[in-house]
Amino acid sequence: MSRTIESPFVLDLERYAESIKSRRSINLFEPELVPDSLIQAAIEVARWAPNHKKTEPWYFHILGPETRRKTIGLITEIKSAGQPDTFRAGVAARLNAVPGWLVITCDVSEDVIRQMEDFAACSCAAQNLMLYLWAAGVGVKWTTGKVVRDERLLKILGIDTGTRMIVGLFWYGYPGMVPEQTRKPVTEISTVLD
């Protein structure tokens, strides 16, 4: 017997599935800025992610011009270590072309299990945010690397070391190009157990 969930809206599952499957990490953006109201709406949706024991361990940092400038400087320094000035200039130019920057952080816990659960919850929140923005025509790239493990980024964000950890940097904007992508078939990644 099939069950229907009572909902205030009718969901077109095929369109919903296509929206999820079509989402891509965007590396090239148009220069047009995304309205702040759309980012706030995406955070509103993101915060409804599942979180064990209702810890709500996430925090969203929208980078303004000065914080963005300092963050770009740090990333450029890290990525360009030992490289020629032309490489450094290229890194800085690429980063300065990203119209929107957001950082998601997670509460730090001494309990290893809780830390894993909270990080997983923040990852779910990140996916909610990216899917909402994608449905609105905005692309996102979730990036990590050395910079998210560098305490200087926490300092730039005004966060005390040991209180929060960085889940990722999220670049966002209107896509300049949407890359193609494939996935393994479901039969290769799932098993029905007895």
N, C-alpha and C positions, 0 to 999 in steps of 0.2 A: 504494500500500500504506500502510495506516495504522500508526502506531507507538504503542506504549504505554510510558509512562515508568514504571519500577518505583518504587513508592512504598509506604511503610509504612501508608498510609491510602487509603481510597477517597474521592475528591473528587466531590461532587455539583456539577457545573459550572453547572447552572442556578441552584442556590442561591447558589453563589459569585458568579456574575455579578450576580444580583439584589442581593446584599449590596453589591457595588461600585457598582452603578447607583443604589441607594437612599440612599447616603451623602450627607449635606448639611452645609453650614456652618451651625452652630447659633448663633443670636443670643440666644435666650431659654432659660435653664436653670432647672431645679428647684433648690432650695437644698441638697438632699442632697449630701454630699461623696462623691467617688469614692474607694474604698479605695486606699491607697498601693501595695498589692501588685498591683493591676490596672495602675497606671501603670508600675510596674517591669516587669511582664510585657509591656506594650506597647513599652517601650524595648528589651527583649530581642528582640522581633520586628523592631523598627525597624532595629536595627543590622545586620541581614542584608541590607540594601539593596545593590544593585550599586554598586561604587566602583572606578573605574579605578586600576590599580596598587595596589589594596588599601590605600589611604591611610587609610580609616576617619576621614574629616575632621570628623565630627560630635561634638557634645557636648550633653547634655541637662541643662538647669537647671530643677529643680522648685522653684518659688518658695514659700518658707515665709511666715509671716505678716508679718515685718518687710520682707523683700524685696518682697513683694506690695504692702504699704502704700506703700513708696517708689516702686515702679513705677507704681502707680495715681496717686500724686501727680504724677509726671512726665508721664504721659499726659494727666491732667487739665489741667496747666499748658499743655502744647503745644496741646491741642484747644480750650482756653478763652481763648487769647490774644485780648484785645480784646473779649471777650464779657461780658455782664452776669453778676452773681453767680448768678442763677437758672440760667443755662446751665451754669456751672461746677458747681453743685450737682447738676444733672441728669446731667452726664457722670460725676461721681464716684459717684453712686448707681448708675448703670448698670454701671460697672466693678466696684464693690463687690459687685454681685449675681452676679458670675461666680464659681462655687465653686472652680475649679481653674485654675492658671496654670503654664505651662511655656514655656521659651525654648529653641529649638534654635540653636546657633551652629556655625560652620564655620571650620576653620583658614584663615588668610590665607596666600596664596602670592604671591610676586613674579612667578611665571610665570603669565601671563594665561590660557593654555590650561588649566593645572592648576587655577587658581582656578575657571574655568567648570565643569570636570569635577567638582571637589569640591562646588561649590554644587549641581550637578545631582544628585550622590550624596546630599547632605543633603535635597534635595527628595524623592527616592525614599524616604529614611528617614522623612520626615515623612508621606508617603502610607501607608507601611506602618503607622506608628503610628496614624494616623487610621482606617484600615480595621480594624485590630485592635480599637480601642476601639469603633468603630461596631458590629462584630459582637458586642461585649459590652454593647451598649445605651447606650454613652456617646457623646455628640456632641462635636464639636470645631469651633472656628473658628480658622483660620490667619489671623492678621492681621499687617499690616505697617504702612505709613505712616511718617510723619516720625519716630516714636519709635525705630524700629529703626535709623535712620541717625543718631541722636543719641548722641554719645559718653557722655553722662551715664548712659544705660542700661547701657552696658558697665561703667561705674564702679559702678553699683548692683549689678551681677552679679559684681563683683570681677575683671573681665577687663581686662588691659592693652591699651590701644589699639594696633592694628596686629598683634595676635596672632590674634584671632578676629573674625569678623563675624557679625551676627545674621541668621539665615535667617527667623525669624519668632517672634512671640508666639503661643502656642497656648492658647486658652481651652477648658476642657473641663468637662463635667458631664452630668448626665442631662437630655435635651432637655425643655424646657417646651413647645416647638412645633417641628415639622419642616416647613420650607417646601417647597412644590412646585417643580419645576424641569423644564425640557425641554432637549434638545440638538438640534443640527442632525442631519439624517439622515446615515448613513455615506456615502451617495452624494455628498453635498456636500463631504465632507472627505477623500475618498480617491480615488486614481487607480491603476488597474492599468496598469503600463508594459510595453511590448514588450521 
